[in-house]
Amino acid sequence: QVQLVESGGGLVQAGDSLRLSCAASGRTFSAYSMGWFRQAPGKERDFVAAIIRFTGSTYYADSVKGRFTISRDNAKNAVYLQTNSLKPEDTGVYYCAATGYPDKYYVAGSWDYWGQGTQVTVSS
């Protein structure tokens, strides 16, 4: 089992950047694939980015490609989401997720563990 705690959210203006962090508990962090999802008010939780265990392969939602970067530091049990050129439509609660290997990484139901989320608000 793994526990996840997100941080780094905030209120920013369009065009700004934020670096979101997710700290994970447990001794086998490297065995988990990690992902980021976001949820806007009244909407479903949408896939943002994922980094797959062992291979380090990364995947992104089309809406964030070229602007967001997911990375991990296994020595620190942490995963990061660097968000650049933020837009108002990026506003939402950003959740960190973990699982062994997600069959469908873009589906929230494929992930087993979730953090409590960190709010990102982008003003125009």
C-alpha positions as CSV (number, residue, x, y, z in Angstrom):
1,Q,0.0,0.0,0.0
2,V,1.1,3.6,-0.6
3,Q,0.0,6.9,0.7
4,L,0.2,10.0,-1.4
5,V,0.4,13.7,-0.5
6,E,0.3,16.4,-3.1
7,S,1.6,20.0,-2.7
8,G,2.5,23.0,-4.8
9,G,-0.8,24.2,-6.0
10,G,-1.9,27.8,-5.9
11,L,-3.5,30.8,-7.6
12,V,-1.5,32.0,-10.6
13,Q,-2.1,34.1,-13.7
14,A,-2.3,32.8,-17.2
15,G,1.1,32.1,-18.6
16,D,2.7,31.3,-15.2
17,S,4.2,28.1,-14.1
18,L,3.8,25.8,-11.1
19,R,5.6,22.7,-9.9
20,L,3.3,20.2,-8.3
21,S,4.9,17.5,-6.0
22,C,3.6,14.2,-4.7
23,A,5.3,12.6,-1.8
24,A,4.7,8.8,-1.5
25,S,5.1,6.6,1.5
26,G,6.5,3.1,1.4
27,R,9.8,1.3,0.5
28,T,8.8,0.1,-3.0
29,F,8.0,3.4,-4.6
30,S,10.0,2.5,-7.7
31,A,7.6,-0.4,-8.3
32,Y,4.7,1.9,-8.9
33,S,3.6,3.7,-12.0
34,M,2.6,7.3,-11.1
35,G,0.0,9.6,-12.6
36,W,-1.6,13.0,-12.4
37,F,-5.3,13.6,-12.9
38,R,-7.3,16.8,-12.5
39,Q,-10.9,17.6,-11.8
40,A,-12.7,20.9,-12.5
41,P,-15.8,21.8,-10.6
42,G,-18.8,19.8,-11.8
43,K,-16.6,17.7,-14.2
44,E,-15.1,14.2,-14.2
45,R,-11.6,13.5,-13.1
46,D,-9.4,13.7,-16.2
47,F,-6.1,12.2,-17.1
48,V,-3.1,14.6,-17.2
49,A,0.1,12.7,-17.3
50,A,1.6,9.3,-16.3
51,I,5.1,7.8,-15.9
52,I,5.3,4.1,-16.1
53,R,7.4,2.1,-13.6
54,F,10.8,0.7,-14.6
55,T,10.6,1.9,-18.2
56,G,10.1,5.6,-17.3
57,S,7.8,5.9,-20.3
58,T,5.7,9.1,-20.1
59,Y,2.2,9.9,-21.5
60,Y,0.3,13.1,-21.6
61,A,-3.2,14.4,-22.3
62,D,-3.3,16.2,-25.7
63,S,-4.3,19.4,-23.9
64,V,-1.1,19.6,-21.9
65,K,1.5,18.2,-24.3
66,G,4.4,20.5,-24.7
67,R,3.4,22.5,-21.6
68,F,3.5,19.9,-18.7
69,T,6.3,17.5,-17.8
70,I,6.0,14.6,-15.4
71,S,9.1,13.3,-13.6
72,R,10.0,11.1,-10.7
73,D,12.8,10.8,-8.1
74,N,12.8,7.3,-6.7
75,A,15.4,8.2,-4.1
76,K,13.0,10.8,-2.7
77,N,9.8,8.8,-3.2
78,A,8.4,11.7,-5.2
79,V,6.8,12.5,-8.5
80,Y,6.5,15.9,-9.9
81,L,4.4,17.7,-12.5
82,Q,6.0,20.8,-14.0
83,T,3.2,23.0,-15.4
84,N,4.2,25.8,-17.8
85,S,2.2,28.3,-19.8
86,L,-0.8,27.7,-17.6
87,K,-4.3,28.5,-19.0
88,P,-7.5,29.2,-17.2
89,E,-8.8,25.8,-18.5
90,D,-6.0,24.1,-16.4
91,T,-7.9,25.1,-13.3
92,G,-8.9,22.2,-11.0
93,V,-7.9,20.0,-8.2
94,Y,-4.8,18.0,-9.2
95,Y,-4.6,14.5,-7.9
96,C,-1.6,12.2,-7.7
97,A,-2.2,8.5,-8.4
98,A,-0.3,5.2,-8.1
99,T,-0.6,1.7,-9.3
100,G,1.6,-1.2,-10.5
101,Y,0.9,-1.1,-14.2
102,P,-2.2,0.7,-15.5
103,D,-3.8,-1.2,-18.4
104,K,-5.4,2.1,-19.5
105,Y,-3.3,4.8,-17.9
106,Y,-5.8,7.5,-19.1
107,V,-8.7,6.0,-17.1
108,A,-9.0,6.9,-13.4
109,G,-10.3,3.5,-12.6
110,S,-7.0,1.9,-13.6
111,W,-5.3,3.5,-10.6
112,D,-5.4,2.1,-7.1
113,Y,-4.1,4.8,-4.8
114,W,-5.0,8.5,-4.7
115,G,-3.9,11.6,-2.8
116,Q,-6.2,14.2,-1.4
117,G,-5.4,16.7,-4.2
118,T,-4.0,20.2,-4.5
119,Q,-5.9,23.1,-6.0
120,V,-4.6,24.9,-9.0
121,T,-6.4,28.1,-10.1
122,V,-5.4,30.0,-13.2
123,S,-6.8,33.5,-13.6
124,S,-7.1,35.1,-17.0
